[in-house]
Amino acid sequence: MERSEFDRKVLDVRRVARVVSGGRRFSFRVTIVIGNRRGKVGVGVAKGQDVAMATEKASARARKNLIAVPITAHGSIPHEVRAKYAAASVILRPRPAGSGIIAGGSVRAVAELAGIANLSSKIVSRTPNKLTNAMATLEALSRLSAERRVVPARPVTPIAERESAEAPAS
């Protein structure tokens, strides 16, 4: 089998049932995050008779739903962003280099596979649903603007310029 350019992580596997005249028919629902760790990430959900079948279908759907994420030079996001999906709400904040990913569960998985190295997040909603939290994170990442459009609009001087201005002339 050929190695894919995308890494994948299974977020959730659930056994679901539908009721028919003879009783219950069980199948599995799988939620998967895929990403290339260089700015592309997607979430896929699928059902199948067994976990392997559902996993393959979910991976294919995640590949169809890839988004491009702008990542800054120090591995963070360009600006703070909030998003809501169904009952889930998330806030994503940029962090300085070396901070790491300060996030839980679904948000961490999506951020790592997107290639974000420094990020702070908060799941504002109280829903423990991994799927809706992952989709809210994906929605937030899709709302990000590229750094080249955000930095000129900000009144804040970038750190590198501040440090060079403060350095004593020798």
N, C-alpha and C positions, 0 to 999 in steps of 0.2 A: 504494500500500500504506500502511496506517495505521501510524504510529510507535508502538511498544510502550513502556509505561512502564518496562520492564526493559532494562538494558544486558546484553549477553552477551559472554562471552569463550570462545573455543574452547581447551580445555586440551590436547586430544590427538586426533589422527586416526591411525588404524591400519588397514592393509589386513589383513583376516583371510580365511582360506580354509577351506572345508569340502571334504572329499574325496568325490567321487561316482564312479560307475563309469567315466565318461568322462574323469576327471582332476580338476582342482581348480576350484571355483567361488569367485570372489573377491567380497568385499563390503567395506564400510568401516564401522569403528566410530568414532563421534565422542563425545567427552566434553565437555560444555558446562557453564559456570557462568553463572547469570543472577542479577541482583540489581537492586534499585531504588536502592541507595546510601543508603537511609533505614531499614535494619533488616530487610529481607527478602532472603533468598538461597536458591538451590536449585541442585542438581547433577543433570544428566540424561545418560543414556547411551543410544545407539541405534545400530542397524546399518541400512544401506541399500545399494542397488545403486550409488549414487554418493554423493559427499560432501555435496551439497546436500540430498538426501533425508534422509540420516542426520542432518544438522545440524538440519533442521526437526523431525524426530521427537524428537531429544534436547532441543531447546528446549521442546517441548510437555511432555515428561516432567519437565524441570526445573521448569516452571511448576506441575505437580501436586505436586511435592515441596518447595515453599517452606517455610521456617521463619522465625519472627520472632526477631531477635537483639536483646537488650537492650543499648543503647549509652549510656554515661554522658555527662554534660554536656560533658566535654572530649574526647569522641570515642574512648573506649577501651571495654574490657569491664569489668564490675563486679568480677571476681575471677579468680584463676588457675584454669585448668581443664585436665584431662588427659583424653584419650580414645584408644580403640583401635578400629580397624576393619580386619578381616582381618589382614594383616601390618603395617599402618601404625599408628604411635603418634605423637601430637602433644601438645605442651604449649603452651598459650597463656597469656601473662601480660599484665596491663594495664601501660600505660606513661603517663607524664605528658604533658600537652599539648605538642606541638612535637617529639615523639620520632619520629613517622612510623611506618611499618610496617617492622619488622625481621623479615622472613620471606622464605622462598624459594618459588619455583615455585607450586605449587597452593595453599598456605596464603595467599600474598600475593593471588592472584587472588580467592579466596573472601572474604578480609577486605576487599579494596577494593570489591568489588561489594556487600558487606553494608553498607558505609558506615562501617567502622571506620577511624579515622585514626591512632590510636596503639596499637601492639600489638607485642609481642615474642613470637616463637615458636621452637620447636625441633622438628624432625621427629626423633624418638628412634629410630625404626626405620631400618633401612638400605635399605628398599625404594625404588627409583627410580620406582615405579608412580604416575603422576600421579592416576589414578582413585582408588586406595585412600587416597592422601594427602589428596585433596580430600574424600572421604567421612569420613575420620577428623576433619578440620577441621570439617565440618558436624556431626558427632556431638558434638564438643567445644562448638561454639556452641549446640547445642540443649540442652546441660546447664547453661548459664548461668542463674543466678537474677537477677531484676530487682534493680537497685541499691537500691531502697527496702527490700528484704528483707535485703540483705547488710550495708549500712552500720550499722544498729542492732546487729547481731550481732557486729560487729568491735570489738575493744578499742581500735583505733587512732582517734585524734582526726583528723577531716578537716583538710587543710592550711589551708583558709580560716579555720577556728576557731583553729588554732594561731597563725597569723600575726596575727590580731586580738588574741589574748591576749598575744602577745609585744610588740606595738606599744606604745611608751611613750605614756602619757597626757600630752597637752600642754594 
